Amino acid sequence: MPLPLIAEAFTHGISAIPFAWTFLRAAPWLILIWILKTYFGGAVNTSERLMHSKVGGTSGIGAAIAQGLASRGAQIILLTHHTSGDPFLVDYIEDLRSSTNNQLIYAEQVDLSSLHSIRLFATKWIDNAPPRRLDTIILCANTMTPKYGKNEVTEDGLEANWGINYLANFHLLSILSPALRAQPPDRDVRIIFGTCASYIGGNLQSLKDSRSPLPSGDKYGTSKLALTVFAQAFQTHLDAYQRPDKQANNSRVVVVDPSFARTPGMRRWLTMGSLWGLALYLVMWPLWWLILKSPEQGAQSFLRAVMDGELGREVGGKLIKECREIDYIKKEVKDQKVAKELWEFSERQIEALEKEGAVKRALEKKDREGAGKQEVQAGGPSDGNANASGAGAGARAPGSRRTRKAG
């Protein structure tokens, strides 16, 4: 079909082709939109690697990472706050298995807003004998309180930005550290931390020893700075371990900044937690579509961090953005003194919160047991006369409805 159109244009002129001038006027704009979309879409991962046991997520960039790894044959364990029988989770896993032709996709329940839930999962993992295979941990869970949104707290009463973005990851890796160190020396093990440019505005000097430790300014940025500092400290922690087989440490920490993508968290930030913000977001959707990455595009740097062979052989702690290594802007990130103080602060906070949680659970268990005993007593005989008349009104005739129900 293109040849007759070209021949018609040469023979009778472009005007002889219907809508030709309309198309030619629109073409430069369409090309410009394509160029801008390609530019804002960022770099694409070109690295490949044999995939085995990975840990990922179920929404936003985490879901895109899981999709990318599953399509490459990775065995994936999704950490989610949903129970194993939750219809959403069951359907999600079945859809992921069927779309990637990969049956090695599972889920385990972990509520990152609960230190107790994290401990139950991590302890169960490291207690497995022999040690479970673990190639990569991807930490991309994230929350952010929008400008006009309600301040949220975790189950332990912690400010949500601090509790989920940072302390949950610190607690999880602190317990899983033996499982990482127990991996064979020939295994390429990686721990991927998700961060963003907001860490530049963080301030760790103003942390308060309370349930809301973050300074009143940029709480989200400070939580991301704490996570980035911890990533460097955790690499130092892994490097300091002396393996029984005298082999070198085979675990590498990689920090990833996916840039700006159209995720649920980005939507909450742009709408500022208000209905007017949501209306404005919908009106400006074409702009957001143009300048923000899709979750799949945002996942490319994570996939590069997982698959690039050089990252497994070089020094850990590197920052990846747009599928290439960049330098940290904040000097605190590699400050050993800051890292030590943050580590000790986090350990003290977790210890205090877990003690409080244990006491609270013990009291709740005692209350439940007391309520159960009261129900049993309320359902039984009330005095001695009732016992004496047991052969009369209180007795149950064999085969009666009450007897059959009790049996």
ROPA-519422 format. One line per 5 residues: number of its first residue (from 1); their letters; for each residue x, y, z of C-alpha. Coordinates in steps of 0.2 Angstrom, whole numbers, plus 5000, padded with zeros to 4 digits. Layout:
# residues N
NUM = A = X Y Z ~ ...
***
This chain:
# residues 407
1 = MPLPL = 5000 5000 5000 ~ 5014 5013 5003 ~ 5020 5011 4985 ~ 5004 5017 4977 ~ 5003 5032 4989
6 = IAEAF = 5020 5037 4985 ~ 5017 5035 4966 ~ 5001 5045 4968 ~ 5011 5059 4977 ~ 5024 5060 4963
11 = THGIS = 5011 5060 4950 ~ 4997 5071 4956 ~ 5005 5080 4971 ~ 5003 5077 4989 ~ 4986 5086 4989
16 = AIPFA = 4979 5071 4980 ~ 4982 5060 4995 ~ 4968 5061 5008 ~ 4973 5070 5025 ~ 4991 5070 5019
21 = WTFLR = 4994 5088 5024 ~ 4986 5085 5041 ~ 4998 5070 5044 ~ 5013 5080 5039 ~ 5008 5094 5051
26 = AAPWL = 5006 5082 5065 ~ 5021 5071 5062 ~ 5034 5083 5070 ~ 5024 5084 5086 ~ 5022 5065 5086
31 = ILIWI = 5040 5063 5084 ~ 5044 5076 5097 ~ 5032 5067 5109 ~ 5041 5050 5105 ~ 5058 5058 5108
36 = LKTYF = 5053 5065 5125 ~ 5044 5049 5131 ~ 5060 5039 5126 ~ 5071 5052 5136 ~ 5060 5052 5151
41 = GGAVN = 5058 5033 5151 ~ 5077 5031 5156 ~ 5089 5018 5152 ~ 5085 5000 5149 ~ 5094 4985 5157
46 = TSERL = 5104 4975 5145 ~ 5112 4963 5157 ~ 5107 4945 5159 ~ 5111 4932 5173 ~ 5105 4915 5178
51 = MHSKV = 5091 4918 5190 ~ 5087 4907 5206 ~ 5080 4912 5222 ~ 5074 4930 5224 ~ 5063 4940 5235
56 = GGTSG = 5052 4954 5228 ~ 5035 4963 5229 ~ 5017 4964 5223 ~ 5014 4982 5218 ~ 5022 4997 5209
61 = IGAAI = 5040 4994 5204 ~ 5041 4979 5215 ~ 5028 4970 5204 ~ 5037 4975 5189 ~ 5053 4968 5196
66 = AQGLA = 5044 4952 5200 ~ 5038 4951 5183 ~ 5055 4954 5175 ~ 5063 4941 5186 ~ 5049 4928 5184
71 = SRGAQ = 5050 4930 5165 ~ 5069 4925 5166 ~ 5065 4909 5176 ~ 5069 4915 5194 ~ 5062 4907 5209
76 = IILLT = 5053 4921 5218 ~ 5047 4922 5236 ~ 5036 4937 5238 ~ 5035 4945 5255 ~ 5018 4952 5257
81 = HHTSG = 5006 4958 5272 ~ 4992 4948 5264 ~ 4988 4930 5271 ~ 4992 4915 5260 ~ 4973 4913 5257
86 = DPFLV = 4969 4931 5252 ~ 4960 4930 5236 ~ 4970 4945 5229 ~ 4986 4936 5233 ~ 4980 4920 5226
91 = DYIED = 4975 4928 5209 ~ 4990 4938 5208 ~ 5002 4923 5210 ~ 4992 4913 5197 ~ 4992 4927 5185
96 = LRSST = 5010 4930 5187 ~ 5014 4911 5185 ~ 5003 4910 5169 ~ 5010 4926 5161 ~ 5028 4921 5164
101 = NNQLI = 5026 4902 5162 ~ 5035 4901 5178 ~ 5028 4890 5192 ~ 5042 4894 5205 ~ 5033 4909 5212
106 = YAEQV = 5027 4909 5230 ~ 5023 4921 5244 ~ 5026 4922 5263 ~ 5017 4934 5275 ~ 5027 4947 5283
111 = DLSSL = 5020 4963 5289 ~ 5033 4977 5288 ~ 5024 4988 5300 ~ 5026 4975 5314 ~ 5043 4970 5321
116 = HSIRL = 5036 4954 5328 ~ 5030 4949 5311 ~ 5047 4952 5304 ~ 5055 4942 5318 ~ 5044 4927 5315
121 = FATKW = 5047 4926 5297 ~ 5066 4929 5298 ~ 5068 4917 5312 ~ 5059 4904 5303 ~ 5070 4907 5288
126 = IDNAP = 5087 4905 5297 ~ 5081 4891 5308 ~ 5079 4880 5292 ~ 5092 4866 5291 ~ 5101 4865 5279
131 = PRRLD = 5101 4884 5275 ~ 5089 4889 5262 ~ 5096 4895 5246 ~ 5096 4914 5245 ~ 5103 4923 5230
136 = TIILC = 5096 4940 5231 ~ 5085 4951 5243 ~ 5076 4966 5235 ~ 5071 4979 5247 ~ 5059 4990 5238
141 = ANTMT = 5044 4992 5251 ~ 5040 5011 5253 ~ 5028 5022 5261 ~ 5026 5041 5261 ~ 5014 5053 5271
146 = PKYGK = 5008 5066 5258 ~ 5007 5084 5263 ~ 4989 5084 5268 ~ 4988 5066 5272 ~ 4985 5058 5290
151 = NEVTE = 5000 5054 5299 ~ 5001 5035 5300 ~ 5010 5024 5313 ~ 5015 5006 5313 ~ 5009 4992 5324
156 = DGLEA = 5023 4996 5336 ~ 5017 5015 5337 ~ 5032 5021 5326 ~ 5030 5035 5314 ~ 5027 5025 5297
161 = NWGIN = 5041 5033 5286 ~ 5054 5028 5299 ~ 5046 5011 5304 ~ 5043 5005 5286 ~ 5056 5013 5275
166 = YLANF = 5070 5010 5287 ~ 5068 5001 5303 ~ 5059 4986 5295 ~ 5073 4983 5283 ~ 5086 4985 5297
171 = HLLSI = 5077 4973 5308 ~ 5075 4960 5293 ~ 5093 4960 5288 ~ 5100 4960 5305 ~ 5091 4943 5308
176 = LSPAL = 5094 4936 5290 ~ 5113 4940 5291 ~ 5118 4923 5296 ~ 5108 4916 5281 ~ 5117 4927 5270
181 = RAQPP = 5134 4922 5277 ~ 5130 4904 5276 ~ 5128 4904 5257 ~ 5142 4894 5248 ~ 5157 4904 5243
186 = DRDVR = 5154 4902 5224 ~ 5136 4909 5225 ~ 5134 4927 5219 ~ 5123 4935 5233 ~ 5116 4952 5232
191 = IIFGT = 5106 4964 5243 ~ 5097 4977 5234 ~ 5091 4993 5243 ~ 5079 5005 5235 ~ 5082 5023 5238
196 = CASYI = 5078 5040 5229 ~ 5085 5057 5227 ~ 5076 5063 5243 ~ 5090 5056 5254 ~ 5100 5071 5249
201 = GGNLQ = 5088 5082 5260 ~ 5088 5070 5275 ~ 5095 5075 5292 ~ 5101 5061 5304 ~ 5109 5073 5317
206 = SLKDS = 5091 5077 5323 ~ 5085 5060 5327 ~ 5075 5059 5343 ~ 5075 5043 5354 ~ 5056 5041 5353
211 = RSPLP = 5042 5033 5343 ~ 5043 5048 5331 ~ 5062 5050 5329 ~ 5062 5060 5313 ~ 5065 5078 5312
216 = SGDKY = 5050 5089 5308 ~ 5056 5094 5291 ~ 5059 5080 5278 ~ 5054 5064 5287 ~ 5053 5054 5271
221 = GTSKL = 5070 5060 5265 ~ 5078 5056 5282 ~ 5071 5039 5282 ~ 5079 5036 5265 ~ 5095 5043 5271
226 = ALTVF = 5095 5032 5285 ~ 5092 5017 5274 ~ 5106 5022 5262 ~ 5118 5024 5277 ~ 5113 5007 5283
231 = AQAFQ = 5116 4999 5266 ~ 5135 5005 5267 ~ 5136 4999 5285 ~ 5128 4982 5281 ~ 5141 4979 5267
236 = THLDA = 5155 4983 5280 ~ 5146 4971 5292 ~ 5147 4957 5279 ~ 5165 4961 5274 ~ 5170 4959 5292
241 = YQRPD = 5164 4942 5294 ~ 5177 4928 5293 ~ 5170 4913 5284 ~ 5175 4896 5292 ~ 5181 4890 5274
246 = KQANN = 5193 4906 5274 ~ 5184 4912 5258 ~ 5181 4930 5254 ~ 5164 4937 5257 ~ 5152 4934 5242
251 = SRVVV = 5138 4946 5247 ~ 5137 4963 5238 ~ 5125 4977 5243 ~ 5119 4988 5229 ~ 5109 5004 5231
256 = VDPSF = 5096 5008 5217 ~ 5088 5025 5213 ~ 5074 5021 5200 ~ 5070 5039 5197 ~ 5052 5045 5196
261 = ARTPG = 5039 5032 5190 ~ 5020 5031 5190 ~ 5018 5021 5206 ~ 5005 5022 5220 ~ 5018 5031 5231
266 = MRRWL = 5021 5044 5217 ~ 5002 5046 5215 ~ 5000 5050 5234 ~ 5014 5062 5233 ~ 5008 5072 5218
271 = TMGSL = 4990 5072 5224 ~ 4996 5078 5242 ~ 4983 5066 5250 ~ 4968 5077 5245 ~ 4953 5076 5233
276 = WGLAL = 4958 5092 5224 ~ 4975 5085 5222 ~ 4968 5069 5214 ~ 4957 5079 5202 ~ 4972 5089 5197
281 = YLVMW = 4982 5073 5195 ~ 4969 5066 5183 ~ 4968 5082 5173 ~ 4987 5083 5171 ~ 4988 5064 5167
286 = PLWWL = 4995 5067 5149 ~ 5009 5076 5157 ~ 5013 5063 5170 ~ 5012 5050 5157 ~ 5025 5059 5147
291 = ILKSP = 5038 5064 5160 ~ 5036 5049 5173 ~ 5042 5032 5170 ~ 5031 5017 5170 ~ 5034 5004 5184
296 = EQGAQ = 5042 4993 5171 ~ 5054 5007 5166 ~ 5057 5011 5184 ~ 5062 4993 5187 ~ 5076 4993 5174
301 = SFLRA = 5090 4999 5186 ~ 5084 4986 5199 ~ 5086 4972 5186 ~ 5103 4979 5181 ~ 5108 4978 5200
306 = VMDGE = 5102 4960 5200 ~ 5110 4954 5184 ~ 5126 4964 5180 ~ 5140 4952 5182 ~ 5153 4966 5187
311 = LGREV = 5143 4971 5202 ~ 5145 4954 5209 ~ 5164 4955 5208 ~ 5168 4972 5213 ~ 5167 4982 5229
316 = GGKLI = 5149 4982 5236 ~ 5139 4998 5241 ~ 5138 5006 5224 ~ 5123 5017 5219 ~ 5115 5013 5202
321 = KECRE = 5103 5025 5193 ~ 5098 5024 5175 ~ 5107 5008 5174 ~ 5124 5015 5177 ~ 5135 5019 5193
326 = IDYIK = 5134 5036 5200 ~ 5142 5044 5215 ~ 5133 5048 5232 ~ 5130 5067 5234 ~ 5128 5066 5253
331 = KEVKD = 5145 5063 5262 ~ 5136 5056 5277 ~ 5132 5040 5267 ~ 5150 5033 5269 ~ 5154 5041 5286
336 = QKVAK = 5158 5027 5298 ~ 5154 5037 5314 ~ 5137 5041 5307 ~ 5134 5023 5302 ~ 5139 5016 5319
341 = ELWEF = 5128 5029 5329 ~ 5113 5025 5318 ~ 5116 5006 5320 ~ 5117 5007 5339 ~ 5102 5019 5339
346 = SERQI = 5092 5007 5329 ~ 5096 4992 5340 ~ 5091 5001 5356 ~ 5075 5006 5348 ~ 5071 4989 5342
351 = EALEK = 5075 4981 5359 ~ 5064 4993 5368 ~ 5049 4991 5356 ~ 5051 4972 5356 ~ 5050 4971 5375
356 = EGAVK = 5035 4982 5375 ~ 5027 4971 5362 ~ 5031 4955 5371 ~ 5023 4962 5387 ~ 5007 4968 5377
361 = RALEK = 5005 4951 5369 ~ 5007 4942 5385 ~ 4993 4953 5393 ~ 4982 4950 5378 ~ 4984 4932 5379
366 = KDREG = 4980 4932 5398 ~ 4965 4942 5395 ~ 4959 4930 5381 ~ 4962 4915 5393 ~ 4952 4924 5407
371 = AGKQE = 4938 4928 5395 ~ 4938 4910 5389 ~ 4937 4903 5407 ~ 4922 4915 5411 ~ 4913 4909 5395
376 = VQAGG = 4915 4891 5401 ~ 4909 4895 5419 ~ 4894 4905 5412 ~ 4889 4890 5401 ~ 4890 4877 5416
381 = PSDGN = 4879 4874 5431 ~ 4876 4889 5443 ~ 4874 4880 5460 ~ 4873 4864 5469 ~ 4854 4862 5466
386 = ANASG = 4857 4861 5448 ~ 4870 4847 5450 ~ 4857 4837 5461 ~ 4844 4838 5448 ~ 4855 4832 5435
391 = AGAGA = 4846 4816 5433 ~ 4830 4826 5430 ~ 4829 4841 5420 ~ 4848 4843 5416 ~ 4849 4825 5410
396 = RAPGS = 4850 4821 5391 ~ 4840 4807 5384 ~ 4851 4795 5373 ~ 4848 4800 5355 ~ 4840 4817 5359
401 = RRTRK = 4844 4832 5349 ~ 4855 4840 5362 ~ 4865 4824 5364 ~ 4867 4822 5345 ~ 4873 4841 5344
406 = AG = 4885 4838 5358 ~ 4893 4823 5350
***
